Structure formats: C-alpha cells, structure tokens
Amino acid sequence: MDGTKRENIEVGLEVEVVLKKDQRRGVLTHGFVKRILTSSKFHPHGIKVMLEDGQVGRVQEIIEE
C-alpha cells in the first residue's frame, strides 16, 4: 500500500520506514506507528511517523496482514 498518503496510515500499523540517516542508502527500518507527524494529506517522499521505539522516518511500505 502507498505510504505517501496520510489516509492510508493509522496508529498501530506495521510499516517499513526510511530513517533520515539511511535516506542515501535506502535502508528500511521495520516498526509500528506510534504517532503520525506529517499533517498534510500527501507527501511525495512518504508520510513522516514516529515508531513505537521512538525512531522517526518516512513510510516507504505498509505491511499487509
């Protein structure tokens, strides 16, 4: 599912994000959404979220259950 649209993301969702430090390498970090930080409906690089462990990144992929 598309991580660039805020409507697709909700608290507790399992996602893959790219952290700021990993943007050049494209390394993804797995986690669960604790807070949605982007207020706009769309962001071309992914909606920014805080994971339950406190890390902040942009959603690249939503894990389907």
N, CA, C and O of each residue as an XYZ file, in Angstrom:
260
protein
N       0.841     -1.186      0.000
C       0.000      0.000      0.000
C       0.885      1.248      0.000
O       2.060      1.189      0.362
N       0.313      2.355     -0.403
C       1.039      3.595     -0.619
C       1.296      4.359      0.680
O       0.354      4.720      1.386
N       2.571      4.604      0.994
C       2.940      5.338      2.202
C       3.010      6.839      2.012
O       3.402      7.559      2.930
N       2.630      7.332      0.819
C       2.685      8.771      0.568
C       1.368      9.474      0.895
O       1.302     10.703      0.881
N       0.325      8.706      1.187
C      -0.995      9.278      1.505
C      -1.307      9.064      2.988
O      -1.268      7.942      3.492
N      -1.615     10.158      3.665
C      -1.888     10.105      5.102
C      -3.095      9.219      5.419
O      -3.129      8.571      6.465
N      -4.075      9.187      4.529
C      -5.295      8.400      4.769
C      -5.016      6.902      4.894
O      -5.826      6.172      5.466
N      -3.883      6.434      4.367
C      -3.537      5.012      4.418
C      -2.846      4.606      5.720
O      -2.631      3.420      5.968
N      -2.497      5.596      6.554
C      -1.666      5.331      7.729
C      -2.462      5.607      9.000
O      -3.155      6.618      9.115
N      -2.346      4.682      9.952
C      -3.011      4.868     11.237
C      -2.118      4.330     12.345
O      -1.224      3.520     12.097
N      -2.364      4.782     13.557
C      -1.587      4.344     14.720
C      -1.721      2.833     14.880
O      -2.813      2.278     14.759
N      -0.597      2.181     15.151
C      -0.583      0.733     15.341
C      -0.284     -0.062     14.085
O      -0.102     -1.278     14.148
N      -0.230      0.616     12.935
C       0.016     -0.043     11.661
C       1.469     -0.519     11.565
O       2.381      0.170     12.022
N       1.680     -1.685     10.975
C       3.019     -2.237     10.762
C       3.572     -1.671      9.455
O       2.951     -1.801      8.400
N       4.755     -1.036      9.535
C       5.310     -0.327      8.377
C       6.817     -0.537      8.244
O       7.488     -0.999      9.167
N       7.319     -0.183      7.074
C       8.752     -0.072      6.814
C       9.009      1.408      6.548
O       8.370      2.001      5.678
N       9.940      2.008      7.288
C      10.263      3.422      7.107
C      11.726      3.583      6.748
O      12.544      2.701      7.013
N      12.053      4.725      6.138
C      13.448      5.077      5.920
C      13.761      6.206      6.895
O      13.100      7.244      6.896
N      14.778      5.989      7.724
C      15.206      6.997      8.683
C      16.044      8.042      7.969
O      16.616      7.759      6.916
N      16.127      9.252      8.527
C      16.890     10.350      7.923
C      18.336      9.918      7.633
O      18.872     10.200      6.562
N      18.960      9.230      8.600
C      20.359      8.823      8.437
C      20.539      7.762      7.346
O      21.650      7.570      6.851
N      19.455      7.072      6.968
C      19.533      5.991      5.987
C      18.996      6.377      4.615
O      18.923      5.528      3.727
N      18.613      7.649      4.421
C      17.985      8.049      3.163
C      18.872      7.803      1.945
O      18.384      7.338      0.914
N      20.144      8.101      2.045
C      21.040      7.909      0.887
C      21.205      6.442      0.531
O      21.279      6.086     -0.645
N      21.262      5.583      1.559
C      21.458      4.149      1.323
C      20.155      3.420      1.054
O      20.156      2.335      0.473
N      19.034      4.015      1.476
C      17.730      3.393      1.255
C      17.438      2.223      2.177
O      16.612      1.368      1.856
N      18.115      2.178      3.328
C      17.895      1.102      4.292
C      16.556      1.316      4.985
O      16.262      2.417      5.451
N      15.740      0.260      5.055
C      14.427      0.353      5.672
C      14.459     -0.184      7.101
O      15.196     -1.119      7.414
N      13.645      0.426      7.957
C      13.518      0.022      9.352
C      12.077     -0.408      9.592
O      11.135      0.290      9.216
N      11.923     -1.553     10.216
C      10.603     -2.135     10.477
C      10.085     -1.659     11.830
O      10.852     -1.548     12.787
N       8.780     -1.376     11.913
C       8.202     -0.996     13.198
C       6.707     -0.771     13.114
O       6.070     -1.035     12.094
N       6.163     -0.275     14.219
C       4.735      0.008     14.326
C       4.542      1.492     14.610
O       5.272      2.074     15.412
N       3.562      2.100     13.955
C       3.320      3.538     14.068
C       2.802      3.882     15.467
O       1.819      3.316     15.944
N       3.499      4.833     16.110
C       3.056      5.355     17.403
C       2.338      6.690     17.208
O       1.298      6.941     17.818
N       2.914      7.556     16.338
C       2.327      8.871     16.044
C       2.541      9.206     14.583
O       3.556      8.831     13.997
N       1.590      9.912     13.992
C       1.721     10.430     12.629
C       2.169     11.881     12.752
O       1.490     12.686     13.389
N       3.312     12.223     12.144
C       3.889     13.549     12.316
C       3.582     14.502     11.156
O       3.576     15.717     11.350
N       3.329     13.977      9.967
C       3.001     14.819      8.811
C       1.530     15.210      8.886
O       0.655     14.357      9.036
N       1.266     16.520      8.778
C      -0.126     16.975      8.873
C      -0.818     17.063      7.516
O      -2.047     17.046      7.448
N      -0.038     17.157      6.430
C      -0.653     17.259      5.103
C      -1.192     15.898      4.644
O      -0.780     14.857      5.157
N      -2.106     15.916      3.685
C      -2.734     14.688      3.186
C      -1.782     13.829      2.359
O      -1.977     12.619      2.239
N      -0.746     14.460      1.784
C       0.160     13.758      0.867
C       1.572     14.298      1.030
O       1.764     15.493      1.253
N       2.561     13.416      0.919
C       3.962     13.836      0.855
C       4.669     12.893     -0.113
O       4.604     11.676      0.054
N       5.349     13.445     -1.128
C       5.947     12.599     -2.177
C       7.019     11.623     -1.685
O       7.259     10.605     -2.334
N       7.664     11.912     -0.558
C       8.712     11.029     -0.035
C       8.205     10.102      1.064
O       8.978      9.319      1.617
N       6.927     10.180      1.383
C       6.345      9.335      2.422
C       5.918     10.160      3.619
O       6.521     11.186      3.932
N       4.878      9.704      4.280
C       4.360     10.369      5.464
C       5.330     10.116      6.627
O       5.752      8.982      6.854
N       5.677     11.174      7.356
C       6.611     11.042      8.474
C       5.858     10.547      9.697
O       4.816     11.088     10.066
N       6.413      9.491     10.329
C       5.810      8.900     11.517
C       6.865      8.648     12.585
O       8.061      8.580     12.301
N       6.390      8.512     13.826
C       7.249      8.058     14.912
C       6.859      6.613     15.198
O       5.682      6.289     15.356
N       7.874      5.753     15.262
C       7.632      4.351     15.576
C       7.518      4.176     17.086
O       7.887      5.073     17.845
N       7.011      3.028     17.523
C       6.840      2.760     18.950
C       8.150      2.829     19.721
O       8.143      3.106     20.921
N       9.287      2.581     19.048
C      10.587      2.646     19.735
C      11.181      4.057     19.721
O      12.302      4.257     20.188
N      10.435      5.042     19.185
C      10.876      6.433     19.212
C      11.590      6.910     17.961
O      11.841      8.107     17.821
N      11.925      6.009     17.047
C      12.595      6.412     15.817
C      11.595      7.109     14.883
O      10.410      6.776     14.854
N      12.111      8.090     14.117
C      11.266      8.865     13.205
C      11.741      8.642     11.777
O      12.935      8.714     11.489
N      10.791      8.371     10.885
C      11.138      8.173      9.484
C       9.916      8.330      8.597
O       8.799      8.531      9.072
N      10.159      8.231      7.290
C       9.086      8.355      6.312
C       8.662      6.971      5.832
O       9.497      6.128      5.505
N       7.347      6.754      5.797
C       6.790      5.441      5.437
C       7.081      5.141      3.960
O       6.721      5.914      3.072
N       7.732      4.016      3.725
C       8.013      3.557      2.367
C       7.087      2.420      1.977
O       6.745      2.252      0.807
N       6.685      1.640      2.978
C       5.861      0.470      2.693
C       4.965      0.166      3.890
O       5.386      0.267      5.043
N       3.740     -0.203      3.596
C       2.803     -0.626      4.630
C       2.696     -2.136      4.533
O       2.423     -2.677      3.462
N       2.911     -2.821      5.658
C       2.883     -4.280      5.679
C       1.430     -4.739      5.751
O       0.709     -4.399      6.690
N       1.008     -5.510      4.759
C      -0.358     -6.042      4.707
C      -0.449     -7.271      5.596
O       0.464     -8.096      5.628
N      -1.550     -7.386      6.311
C      -1.735     -8.574      7.168
C      -2.723     -9.514      6.547
O      -3.013    -10.567      7.114
